[in-house]
Amino acid sequence: MSEATEVAATVMQEICICADDFGLSAGVNAAVIDLARHGTISATSAMVRRGAWLSGARRLRSLAPARLDVGLHLDLTRPASAEGPEPSLARLLAQAYTRTLFAAGLLVDIRDQLTRFEDAMGRQPAFIDGHRHVHQFPVVRELLLEEISRRYPTSLPWLRSTVPGGALRRESLKARVIHALGGPALQRRACARGLPHSRGLLGVYDFGGDADAYRARLYGWLRTARTGDVLMCHPSAALFADPHAHARMREYAVLRTIDFPWHGDAWHVCPVPLTELLQRGAGVPWRSPGPSQPGRP
């Protein structure tokens, strides 16, 4: 049996591999563009209030939208200065959960980021997620969903779910905590409004370890990935002032060596824009398998 025939005869899981933080730095932009052209990623989410966004957007526009979903990475923890550290997430979390966020100012920020995306790309975002997963926080999610529904009533972008992904559900404590910070409520509210969303989230880790450790994690995520999952990554082709800069370069180096379709144990994996799956009517929103069927695709 030829390799092509073998792949065709095996269950193929079509997932979205999304490179986060486009626009954060020239090195991030370069890595994302290269991985997109190589066919390794099928989406990127953009930080439109960061210094490398406008120059990077010009390069993104040269890529076919059918091959790469470009979305908004909602950014609510920007540093006070271009080279400064990002503020702690604790304050935003506290204000969100006590509902003391200044809603009017937050809505202005959400609208501004969407407008900046539209102006630079000449189109609406294919999807929306959040830097540090802020799109699911209380107050933020209500205002965001309302604005999405108002702004794009006939062409709704998809949202990134934070449900821990993978058929075997061996998620880390960090993945469970992320989802607990607003994921269930976001999904309920999105479904109530008819907004599509991804199936599950892979790629959560502590940014520690060497390249071999990241490769092992990546293979583990791919082995359990299911159609409709998003596997997020954070590549960069150069060091810059970021606490995870070395991890970003390790991710890029490992991702650049991966060829798709990737041959797993139970099935093969191929990166596909989630928008394509939606257009094919591939069953979004997906239902997670019950506890008695952990490995069913």
N, C-alpha and C positions, 0 to 999 in steps of 0.2 A: 504494500500500500504506500503510495506517495505521501510526502509530508502534507501537501495541500489537501489530499483526500482524507488523511487522518484528522486534520484540523476540522474539516467540514463535518466529519462523522462524530466529532466530540462536542459535548455541550460547550457553547461559547458564551461566556459572561461578558456583557458589554457594559463597561463602567466609565465614569467620567474621572479622568485624572486631571486635577486642577492645581495649577501653580498659583499660590496666593502672593499678594503684596506687589503686584506689578505697579511700577511708578515709585517705589520706595527708594531705589537707587539705580544707577546705570548698570551695575553688575547684575542686579535682579532682572532688569529688563533684557539684558543680553542673554542670560540663561533661559528666560522664558521664550524669547523669540527663537533661539536655537532649538530648544526642545519641541516647540510647536512645529518647526520646519522638519524636524526629524521624525515627527509622528508619535512622540512619547507622551505628550499631554494633549488633552482635548478641550481644555478650558483654562482661562486665567481670570483672576479677579483683581480689579484695579483700585488703587488708592489715589483718588483724583485730587487730593489736597496735599500731596507730597511733591518734592522738588523735581523728580524725574518723570512725572506723569506726562506732561505735554510733549516732550521730546520722544518719549516712548510711544505715545498714542499714534504719532505719525507712522511709526514702524508697524504697529498693530494693524493699522488700516490696510497695509499691503497684504495681509493674510486673509484668505477666504473665510468669511463668516461660517460657511458650511462645514469647515474643518476645525474651527476653534470657537467655542463659546467665550465671549468676553463679557464679564459681569462687573458689577460695582461691589467693592469690598468696603462696606460702610465703616467709616473710620471716625471714632468718637474719642480716641485717646491720643490725640496728636501732641507732639512735644511743643514746649513753649518757644523753642528756637529750632532752626533747621537741623543743627547738629546735636541738639540736646536729647536727653533720655525721655522716653515716653513716661507719662505719669502712671502711678499705680492704678490698677483696675479697681481697687477696693472702694475708692470714693464714688466712682460711677455706679458700681454695684449697690452700694449703700443707698444712694439717691434713687436708684431705680426701684429697689425693693421697698423703700419707705415712700415711694411715689412723690418725692420732693424735687425731682428733675424739673427744670424750667421748660415746660412742654412747648411753649411758643418758640423759644430759641432753638430747641431741638428740632422742631418741625422745619424751621428756616434752614438749619444745617442739612437735614435730610434732602430737602428740595434743592439746595445749592449743590450738593454732591451729585444728584441725579442730573441737574442741568449741566454741570461741568462735564460729566460723562457724555451726555448727548452732544454738546457743542464740539467736543474733541473727536468723537467717533462718528458723528453724523447719523447716529441711530440710537435706539434705546438699549439698555443693558439686556443681555440674554438671560441673566439671572442676577440675584442679589444675595450676598452673604455678609458676614461681619468680621472685621478685624478683631481678633480676640473674642469672636462669637457674640458681639454686642447686639446683633440683629434680633436675638431671641430674648433680650432682657425686658422686664416689665416697662411700660410706658414706651420704650423704643419700639417694641414689636407692634403695639397698637397704632402708633403714629405712622410707622413704616408701611404696614399693611393697608391702612386707609389711603395713604398717598399713592401706593402702587395701584390700588383699585381705581382711584380717581384719575391717575395720570395715564394708565395703560389699559383702559377698560376692554378693548377688543384684542389685545395682544399681551397677555399677562406673562411676565418673566417668571422663571421658576425660582424657588427658594432652596437654600441648602439646609437640609435637616441635620441635626446633631445626634440623631439616634445612633448609638454605636453600631457600626456596620460589620459585615462578615457573617457567613453562614453559621460559623461555630460560636459566635458571640463571646469570644474570649477577650472582651474589652478590658482595658486598663482602668485603674481607679480614676486616673485623670479624665478618661473618656466618659466615665459615668458622672463625674462631677460636672463636666462641661454640659452634658445633656440635662442634668438636674437644674441648671441655672436658667431654665426657661424653654428648653426644647419641647416638652410635651404641650405646653400652652401655645407655643408658636405653631406647632403642627395642627392642633385643634382649630385655631383661628384661621390658619391658611386654608384648611379643608372647608371650613364654613363659608369662606369667600370664594371657593373654587380655584384657589391658587395652587398650581402644581408644585411639587417638591421632590427632592431626591429621596432615595430609599434609606441609606445609612451612610455614616461617616467613618472613613478609615484614614489612617495617617497620623493619629494622635500619639505623641510620645514626648519625652522630656528633653529632646534635643541633645541628649548625651550619647557617649560612645563614639567609636571610630567608624570608618567607612564600612568595614566588615559587619559591624553591629547594625548599621542602617540597612545594608543589603539584606541581612537576615530578617529584619523587621519588614522590609518591603516585600520580600518573597512570602512572608507569612500573611501579609494583608492580601496579596494577589491570590494566594492559595484559597482564601475563604471569601473573596469578593463575589458579590452577586450583581446581576444586571440591575442598573439603577443606582448603585452605590457611588459615592464620591470619595476618591482617594486624594486627600489634599497633600501638597508638598510645598516646600519653601526654598527653591533653589536660588543660588547666586553664582555668577562667574567670577566675582572679585570680592575681596574683603572690603568692608566699610564699617562705619561706626554703628554697630548693632551687636547686642549681647549674644546673638545666635549666628553671627557671621560665619564662623568656622563650620558650624553644623550646616548652614546653607550651602557652603562650598562642597561639603561631603555629599549632600543630597544631589547636587548637580552632577558631581563626578560619577556617582552610582547610576543615576537616572540616564545619563548619556550612554551607558553601556547596555541598557535594556532594549531588546528588540521585541516588537509585537507582530502577531499574536504571541503572548507569553504562555508557555506550555506548563500548566500546573499538573497536580496529581489527579484530581477529580475532573477538572475542566480547564479550558483555556480562557485567556482574558485578552480583551481588545479594548483600547481607549476609543470612546465615541462621544461626541458632544451630546449632552443630555437633551438638548433641544431636538436633535434628530430622533431620539427615542420617543419623545413626546409627539412629534409629528407622525411617527409611525404608529402611535396609539399603543405604546408598549406597557400599558397598565399602570400609569402613575395616577394617584399615589399607590405605592406598593404596600402590601401587608407583610409584616415580618412573619416568618414561619413560627409556628407554635413550639413549645418546649419539647414536644414529642417528635419533631421533624427538623432537627438541628442542621442537617446537611443537605436538605432539599433545595435545588436551585430555584 
